[in-house]
């Protein structure tokens, strides 16, 4: 589902956790950034830079408090989840 960050940015995280009060019904097509508690991106080869850099930066700038990055690592390709929390002073994510 689209997350409206500002007039020009409406990315679609792979997973979003939102405030329960933000869900209005099956016809809903987007959430406001203020309603999103967690955005999750799963890194894929065709969108690697976007998933690792562009989207997290946009989510942080919009004030989304938590961000998870999921990717396969190592030669055996095990999934790894990196958990980030928004630093309210710098408006950037810090690895927890």
mmCIF file of the C-alpha atoms, coordinates in Angstrom:
data_MODEL
# 
_entry.id   MODEL 
# 
loop_
_atom_site.group_PDB 
_atom_site.id 
_atom_site.type_symbol 
_atom_site.label_atom_id 
_atom_site.label_alt_id 
_atom_site.label_comp_id 
_atom_site.label_asym_id 
_atom_site.label_entity_id 
_atom_site.label_seq_id 
_atom_site.pdbx_PDB_ins_code 
_atom_site.Cartn_x 
_atom_site.Cartn_y 
_atom_site.Cartn_z 
_atom_site.occupancy 
_atom_site.B_iso_or_equiv 
_atom_site.pdbx_formal_charge 
_atom_site.auth_seq_id 
_atom_site.auth_comp_id 
_atom_site.auth_asym_id 
_atom_site.auth_atom_id 
_atom_site.pdbx_PDB_model_num 
ATOM 1  C CA . UNK A 1 1  ? 0.000   0.000   0.000  1.00 0.00 ? 1  UNK A CA 1 
ATOM 2  C CA . UNK A 1 2  ? 1.248   3.476   -0.842 1.00 0.00 ? 2  UNK A CA 1 
ATOM 3  C CA . UNK A 1 3  ? 2.621   5.629   1.971  1.00 0.00 ? 3  UNK A CA 1 
ATOM 4  C CA . UNK A 1 4  ? 2.195   9.315   1.180  1.00 0.00 ? 4  UNK A CA 1 
ATOM 5  C CA . UNK A 1 5  ? 5.360   11.021  2.414  1.00 0.00 ? 5  UNK A CA 1 
ATOM 6  C CA . UNK A 1 6  ? 4.848   14.374  0.696  1.00 0.00 ? 6  UNK A CA 1 
ATOM 7  C CA . UNK A 1 7  ? 3.379   15.779  -2.530 1.00 0.00 ? 7  UNK A CA 1 
ATOM 8  C CA . UNK A 1 8  ? 5.993   14.053  -4.702 1.00 0.00 ? 8  UNK A CA 1 
ATOM 9  C CA . UNK A 1 9  ? 6.786   10.839  -2.840 1.00 0.00 ? 9  UNK A CA 1 
ATOM 10 C CA . UNK A 1 10 ? 4.517   7.852   -2.312 1.00 0.00 ? 10 UNK A CA 1 
ATOM 11 C CA . UNK A 1 11 ? 6.605   4.687   -2.044 1.00 0.00 ? 11 UNK A CA 1 
ATOM 12 C CA . UNK A 1 12 ? 5.122   1.274   -1.363 1.00 0.00 ? 12 UNK A CA 1 
ATOM 13 C CA . UNK A 1 13 ? 7.030   -0.533  1.403  1.00 0.00 ? 13 UNK A CA 1 
ATOM 14 C CA . UNK A 1 14 ? 7.035   -4.326  1.174  1.00 0.00 ? 14 UNK A CA 1 
ATOM 15 C CA . UNK A 1 15 ? 5.437   -4.361  4.644  1.00 0.00 ? 15 UNK A CA 1 
ATOM 16 C CA . UNK A 1 16 ? 3.966   -1.537  6.731  1.00 0.00 ? 16 UNK A CA 1 
ATOM 17 C CA . UNK A 1 17 ? 2.716   -1.481  10.295 1.00 0.00 ? 17 UNK A CA 1 
ATOM 18 C CA . UNK A 1 18 ? 0.271   1.360   10.861 1.00 0.00 ? 18 UNK A CA 1 
ATOM 19 C CA . UNK A 1 19 ? -1.856  2.787   13.638 1.00 0.00 ? 19 UNK A CA 1 
ATOM 20 C CA . UNK A 1 20 ? -5.113  0.812   13.861 1.00 0.00 ? 20 UNK A CA 1 
ATOM 21 C CA . UNK A 1 21 ? -7.094  4.035   13.564 1.00 0.00 ? 21 UNK A CA 1 
ATOM 22 C CA . UNK A 1 22 ? -5.529  4.699   10.128 1.00 0.00 ? 22 UNK A CA 1 
ATOM 23 C CA . UNK A 1 23 ? -7.260  1.724   8.498  1.00 0.00 ? 23 UNK A CA 1 
ATOM 24 C CA . UNK A 1 24 ? -10.534 2.960   7.040  1.00 0.00 ? 24 UNK A CA 1 
ATOM 25 C CA . UNK A 1 25 ? -11.686 0.056   4.893  1.00 0.00 ? 25 UNK A CA 1 
ATOM 26 C CA . UNK A 1 26 ? -11.061 -2.196  1.917  1.00 0.00 ? 26 UNK A CA 1 
ATOM 27 C CA . UNK A 1 27 ? -11.277 0.706   -0.532 1.00 0.00 ? 27 UNK A CA 1 
ATOM 28 C CA . UNK A 1 28 ? -8.316  2.460   1.093  1.00 0.00 ? 28 UNK A CA 1 
ATOM 29 C CA . UNK A 1 29 ? -5.363  3.039   -1.250 1.00 0.00 ? 29 UNK A CA 1 
ATOM 30 C CA . UNK A 1 30 ? -2.811  4.810   0.926  1.00 0.00 ? 30 UNK A CA 1 
ATOM 31 C CA . UNK A 1 31 ? -1.654  5.730   4.409  1.00 0.00 ? 31 UNK A CA 1 
ATOM 32 C CA . UNK A 1 32 ? -0.174  9.019   5.597  1.00 0.00 ? 32 UNK A CA 1 
ATOM 33 C CA . UNK A 1 33 ? 3.417   8.867   6.835  1.00 0.00 ? 33 UNK A CA 1 
ATOM 34 C CA . UNK A 1 34 ? 2.228   9.997   10.287 1.00 0.00 ? 34 UNK A CA 1 
ATOM 35 C CA . UNK A 1 35 ? 0.208   6.780   10.589 1.00 0.00 ? 35 UNK A CA 1 
ATOM 36 C CA . UNK A 1 36 ? 3.114   4.436   9.777  1.00 0.00 ? 36 UNK A CA 1 
ATOM 37 C CA . UNK A 1 37 ? 4.987   2.958   12.744 1.00 0.00 ? 37 UNK A CA 1 
ATOM 38 C CA . UNK A 1 38 ? 7.263   0.612   10.777 1.00 0.00 ? 38 UNK A CA 1 
ATOM 39 C CA . UNK A 1 39 ? 8.303   0.349   7.127  1.00 0.00 ? 39 UNK A CA 1 
ATOM 40 C CA . UNK A 1 40 ? 9.987   -2.850  5.896  1.00 0.00 ? 40 UNK A CA 1 
ATOM 41 C CA . UNK A 1 41 ? 11.910  -3.240  2.648  1.00 0.00 ? 41 UNK A CA 1 
ATOM 42 C CA . UNK A 1 42 ? 13.079  -6.586  1.270  1.00 0.00 ? 42 UNK A CA 1 
ATOM 43 C CA . UNK A 1 43 ? 16.175  -6.018  -0.870 1.00 0.00 ? 43 UNK A CA 1 
ATOM 44 C CA . UNK A 1 44 ? 15.918  -7.413  -4.367 1.00 0.00 ? 44 UNK A CA 1 
ATOM 45 C CA . UNK A 1 45 ? 18.615  -7.333  -7.062 1.00 0.00 ? 45 UNK A CA 1 
ATOM 46 C CA . UNK A 1 46 ? 16.672  -4.998  -9.352 1.00 0.00 ? 46 UNK A CA 1 
ATOM 47 C CA . UNK A 1 47 ? 15.990  -2.413  -6.628 1.00 0.00 ? 47 UNK A CA 1 
ATOM 48 C CA . UNK A 1 48 ? 19.013  -2.781  -4.349 1.00 0.00 ? 48 UNK A CA 1 
ATOM 49 C CA . UNK A 1 49 ? 20.091  0.887   -4.235 1.00 0.00 ? 49 UNK A CA 1 
ATOM 50 C CA . UNK A 1 50 ? 16.512  2.092   -3.862 1.00 0.00 ? 50 UNK A CA 1 
ATOM 51 C CA . UNK A 1 51 ? 15.763  -0.375  -1.030 1.00 0.00 ? 51 UNK A CA 1 
ATOM 52 C CA . UNK A 1 52 ? 19.009  0.311   0.865  1.00 0.00 ? 52 UNK A CA 1 
ATOM 53 C CA . UNK A 1 53 ? 19.441  4.041   0.356  1.00 0.00 ? 53 UNK A CA 1 
ATOM 54 C CA . UNK A 1 54 ? 16.650  6.032   -1.280 1.00 0.00 ? 54 UNK A CA 1 
ATOM 55 C CA . UNK A 1 55 ? 13.621  4.607   0.510  1.00 0.00 ? 55 UNK A CA 1 
ATOM 56 C CA . UNK A 1 56 ? 15.109  4.577   4.046  1.00 0.00 ? 56 UNK A CA 1 
ATOM 57 C CA . UNK A 1 57 ? 16.205  8.188   3.598  1.00 0.00 ? 57 UNK A CA 1 
ATOM 58 C CA . UNK A 1 58 ? 12.695  9.191   2.504  1.00 0.00 ? 58 UNK A CA 1 
ATOM 59 C CA . UNK A 1 59 ? 11.057  7.279   5.361  1.00 0.00 ? 59 UNK A CA 1 
ATOM 60 C CA . UNK A 1 60 ? 13.389  8.889   7.910  1.00 0.00 ? 60 UNK A CA 1 
ATOM 61 C CA . UNK A 1 61 ? 12.800  12.375  6.525  1.00 0.00 ? 61 UNK A CA 1 
ATOM 62 C CA . UNK A 1 62 ? 9.044   11.765  6.808  1.00 0.00 ? 62 UNK A CA 1 
ATOM 63 C CA . UNK A 1 63 ? 9.450   10.772  10.473 1.00 0.00 ? 63 UNK A CA 1 
ATOM 64 C CA . UNK A 1 64 ? 8.575   7.066   10.295 1.00 0.00 ? 64 UNK A CA 1 
ATOM 65 C CA . UNK A 1 65 ? 10.003  5.833   13.621 1.00 0.00 ? 65 UNK A CA 1 
ATOM 66 C CA . UNK A 1 66 ? 11.130  2.315   12.663 1.00 0.00 ? 66 UNK A CA 1 
ATOM 67 C CA . UNK A 1 67 ? 12.638  0.739   9.551  1.00 0.00 ? 67 UNK A CA 1 
ATOM 68 C CA . UNK A 1 68 ? 13.655  -2.864  8.865  1.00 0.00 ? 68 UNK A CA 1 
ATOM 69 C CA . UNK A 1 69 ? 15.827  -3.967  5.957  1.00 0.00 ? 69 UNK A CA 1 
ATOM 70 C CA . UNK A 1 70 ? 15.598  -7.644  5.006  1.00 0.00 ? 70 UNK A CA 1 
ATOM 71 C CA . UNK A 1 71 ? 18.172  -9.198  2.698  1.00 0.00 ? 71 UNK A CA 1 
ATOM 72 C CA . UNK A 1 72 ? 19.924  -12.450 1.879  1.00 0.00 ? 72 UNK A CA 1 
ATOM 73 C CA . UNK A 1 73 ? 23.607  -12.533 2.838  1.00 0.00 ? 73 UNK A CA 1 
ATOM 74 C CA . UNK A 1 74 ? 26.576  -14.845 2.661  1.00 0.00 ? 74 UNK A CA 1 
ATOM 75 C CA . UNK A 1 75 ? 27.241  -17.690 0.288  1.00 0.00 ? 75 UNK A CA 1 
ATOM 76 C CA . UNK A 1 76 ? 24.440  -19.765 1.807  1.00 0.00 ? 76 UNK A CA 1 
ATOM 77 C CA . UNK A 1 77 ? 21.967  -16.882 1.336  1.00 0.00 ? 77 UNK A CA 1 
ATOM 78 C CA . UNK A 1 78 ? 20.398  -16.781 4.794  1.00 0.00 ? 78 UNK A CA 1 
ATOM 79 C CA . UNK A 1 79 ? 17.966  -13.931 5.444  1.00 0.00 ? 79 UNK A CA 1 
ATOM 80 C CA . UNK A 1 80 ? 19.148  -11.135 7.712  1.00 0.00 ? 80 UNK A CA 1 
ATOM 81 C CA . UNK A 1 81 ? 16.910  -8.472  9.229  1.00 0.00 ? 81 UNK A CA 1 
ATOM 82 C CA . UNK A 1 82 ? 18.563  -5.172  10.097 1.00 0.00 ? 82 UNK A CA 1 
ATOM 83 C CA . UNK A 1 83 ? 16.506  -3.131  12.561 1.00 0.00 ? 83 UNK A CA 1 
ATOM 84 C CA . UNK A 1 84 ? 16.746  0.659   12.580 1.00 0.00 ? 84 UNK A CA 1 
ATOM 85 C CA . UNK A 1 85 ? 15.247  3.312   14.822 1.00 0.00 ? 85 UNK A CA 1 
ATOM 86 C CA . UNK A 1 86 ? 14.809  6.971   13.940 1.00 0.00 ? 86 UNK A CA 1 
ATOM 87 C CA . UNK A 1 87 ? 17.053  9.398   15.803 1.00 0.00 ? 87 UNK A CA 1 
ATOM 88 C CA . UNK A 1 88 ? 14.746  12.379  16.432 1.00 0.00 ? 88 UNK A CA 1 
ATOM 89 C CA . UNK A 1 89 ? 17.653  14.829  16.519 1.00 0.00 ? 89 UNK A CA 1 
ATOM 90 C CA . UNK A 1 90 ? 19.392  13.850  13.271 1.00 0.00 ? 90 UNK A CA 1 
ATOM 91 C CA . UNK A 1 91 ? 16.253  12.544  11.489 1.00 0.00 ? 91 UNK A CA 1 
ATOM 92 C CA . UNK A 1 92 ? 18.347  9.557   10.375 1.00 0.00 ? 92 UNK A CA 1 
ATOM 93 C CA . UNK A 1 93 ? 18.037  5.863   11.147 1.00 0.00 ? 93 UNK A CA 1 
ATOM 94 C CA . UNK A 1 94 ? 20.446  4.240   13.587 1.00 0.00 ? 94 UNK A CA 1 
ATOM 95 C CA . UNK A 1 95 ? 21.050  0.488   13.587 1.00 0.00 ? 95 UNK A CA 1 
ATOM 96 C CA . UNK A 1 96 ? 19.810  -1.041  16.844 1.00 0.00 ? 96 UNK A CA 1 
# 
